[in-house]
Amino acid sequence: MTYVVTENCIKCKYMDCVEVCPVDCFYEGENMLVIHPDECIDCGVCEPECPAEAIRPDTEPGLESWLKLNADYAKSWPNLTRKKEQPADAKEWDGKPGKLQLFSPNPGGGD
């Protein structure tokens, strides 16, 4: 099992999860984070820290495409080990459906 970042992170990107991760397995895209599934130790401390409830265990049904997206982008996006400022409009995007169409494949700044 591993944890995956899902659609609700897009344009929210709160980053509370990054602070508690003991193995620094978060990677930063332009408008969301991903978890590297090979680095995640399945401790689960990140899941309750996400205000957007965007982190889920990969054992939940229907998350296969999100596991693939996390794995693919963790290979090319920069590592993020510290919390940064969330986007100014994060709360406006939290919970909005259909955000996958807004996903950006561009990398974020990382550390």
N, C-alpha and C positions, 0 to 999 in steps of 0.2 A: 504494500500500500504506500501511496504517497499523497501529498496534498497538491491541489491544483488551484490556480487562480482562474476565475470564471468571468463571464460577461459583465457583471456589475462593477468590476474594477475599472472598466473602460471609462475614461474621463472623470473618474473619482480619484483613484490613485492616492489614497490616504497615507499609506506607508507606515502605519502603526505596526504592522506585521514585521517589518524589517528589523525594528529595534529588538524584538524578542527572539529572533531566529538564532539558535546557538551555532548553526553551521553556515550562515551567510549564503543561503541558496536562492536568494531573490535576485532577479535581473530586471533592469529597467528599460521599458520601451517609452516612446514618446507620450503615450496616454494610458498606459497600464503597466502592471508588473506581472512577471511570471515566476514560477518556482521550477528550478532544475530538478526533474524527478530522480536523477541518479545521485544527487547530492542531499536531497531531503531525507531526514532520518525518521520521519513519521512520528515526531514527538507531539505534534498537534498544538503547540503553544501559539502558533500564528492564527489559527482559525478563530478563536474568541476575540482576538485583538482587532479584527477587521470590522470597522464600523459599517461597511457596506455589505457585510456577510458574503463576500465574493470568494472566500477560500473554502473549498469543500474537499473531503476525502475522495480519492478516485474510486472508491468502492461504491459510491452512489451511482445508480443507473443513469445513463445518458451523458456521462462526462468524457467519453472517449475522445471526442473531437477537441475538448479543452486540454486533455492530457497531451495530445499531439501538438497543439499550439504551444503549450508551455515548454515541452521538450524541444521543439524546433527553434523557438525564439531565444531560449536560454543559451543556445549555442552561439548566438551572434550579438545579443545585447550585452551591455556592460553590467558587471556585478554591482549590486547596491547593498551596502552594509550599515547604512545609517539613515535615519528618518530625515526627510527634507520637507519643505513646505508643500502642502497639498495644493492642487489647483484652486484658484480663487472661487470658481464656480462648481466645486466638487459636490456640494450639498444639492445643487440644482439637478445634477445628473444622477444622484443616488436613487436607485430603484426604478429608473426609467427603462422600459422594455425596448428591445430592438437596437441595442447599442453596438452589436457586432459590426454593423455596417459602418460605424465610426472608428473601428479599430485601425490603428496606424502601425505598419510594420517597421517604421523608423525607430532607431534606438534612442533611448533617453541619455542623460548625462552620466549616470552611474556615480560612483564616488569621485 
